[in-house]
């Protein structure tokens, strides 16, 4: 049999077939290796096939409790309880300027002594991401995934509403002295003849989010069948009148009670069965006060440091919302009692042989009693503590030529807060934080209404000379009021803060 010799083209074709077969096997082998590597990598990072690092819908909280809170040494504090919110959050440690993310509601565990400290070892750490409740750099999940957050914009839903700036507001206030007849004459600045009106056209804007204007109708709807009380001194009265003026544009506020001195009052919004009270209790504790409506004293105040004021404690169980505040009155001359026995006093005449006791110690003791009372009551309502605000006397005090004649807001750092305010603030922030931690464990709603920053930037918002009608045409001694606020005026923005805190549950 004659063996046929293959032509050259058949030999070449066979050679190509063998090479293609080897090449195909090599490609398949590389694909399998790649798939295996991908599966191993995804397992190690905790992501399933097709997942990527999620785009975080951030919530910025520069201080979980309050921006600018001061500890005893004047440093910023971060004491709060972790949020139960499910949405992702970005927490910023002010001291270390580190940003860390928790997804699906799991945060870095704070220590028991410092709930706001987000790092486990107290040291600065790199940006880290936690997915599905597991920290990326925890022992159970060693590999870390670093995310650069520097250029990511903050979420506009929640932020530090207490840190911001005053911006022009051409629309002006929600009411005028002509549309609200509830304004005390001392705060009715425009009616009293104040010539400039520029102080009416500013709005508080937090730096990292929007703060909606107070919605009176929505607020009244939320407060159907509820009771409110603002408990404190004349600034509480100043505030309640601001709130009443705004709400009365929707439903008239009808006065249904006042005490003998017309210091404590109550109003009702009949269409909503909603009541608001202002309760005169400048020390929040039992006190005998010997001064007239103009603040002229005839004897030192007698203050019981161990007894809260029954004016408000008797009403406390019936109240759904409360705003407590105090502070300024503690600088006044006073004799301090405990167990009905004189302990000493503050700023007393030299001939009085009493032990001198610093007023901040008295303030601290009363706030401890206040918060202990609240915590032991297990009250299920919402309780705010409003911080002290600074006055804006310049070139003296009210009694020796001090005045407030500015007509525009100032920038942060342009004016210093008074030493009195600094002392009071340290006490109230410290005592509030301790109470809030205990209240959190009980599920109580304790909120800090920190109006310090926004109020300190408004030296233009006080009545000044216009505490009285047409003061320039009077021969009476002229005093400036640089503590209370004109109505309408900057104090109206306090209601924007309250609305936001209620609607969005901010702490």
Secondary structure, 3 states (H helix, E strand, C coil): CCCCCCCHHHHHHHHHHHHHHHHHHHHHHHHHHHHHHHHHHHHHHCCCCCCCCCCCCCCEECCCCCCCCECCCCCECCCCCCCCCCCCEEEEECCCCEEEEECCCCCCCCCCCCCCCCCCCCCCCCCEEEECCEECCCHHHCCCCCCCCCCCCCCCCCCCCCCEEEEECCCCCCCCCCCCCCCCHHHCCCCCCCCCCHHHCEEEEECCCCCCCCCHHHHHHHCCCCEEEEEECHHHHHHHHHHHHHHCCCCCCEEEEECCCCCCEEEEEHHHCEEEEEEECCCCEEEECCECCCCCECCCEEEEEEEECHHHHCCHHHCCEEEECCCHHHHCCEEEEECCEEEEEECCCCCCCCCECCHHHHHHHHHHHHHHHHHHHCCCCEEEEECCCCCCCECCCCCCCCECCCCCCCCCCCCCCCHHHHHHHHHHHHHHHHHHHHHHHHCCEEEEECCHHHHHCCHHHCCEHHHCCCHHHCCCCCCCECCCCCCCCHHHHHHHHHHHHHHHCCC
